[in-house]
């Protein structure tokens, strides 16, 4: 993941630098793209890492719930109801 993030960061910086070099002189004076380039690239890379973590989290939770069901059986459903109740409480808190 770190290797891909470094590759993504380098690719974005190169593309932004190329675009910045194509600007005309009058546009370059008003543009602040060079100063914001690093912050924007870091935000994009960090967002991509969060997205990948979320995508990989879904199968992990599914496997964990399956194993929990196999180990404890029917009482698993009670814990699942409690989990969904907690998630809805967190969602309401985050929205408000």
Secondary structure, 3 states (H helix, E strand, C coil): CHHHHHHHHHHHHHHHHHHHHCCCHHHHHHCCHHHHHHHHHHHHHHHHHHHHHHHHHHHHHHHHHHHHHHHHHHHHHHHHHHHHHHHHHHHHHHHC
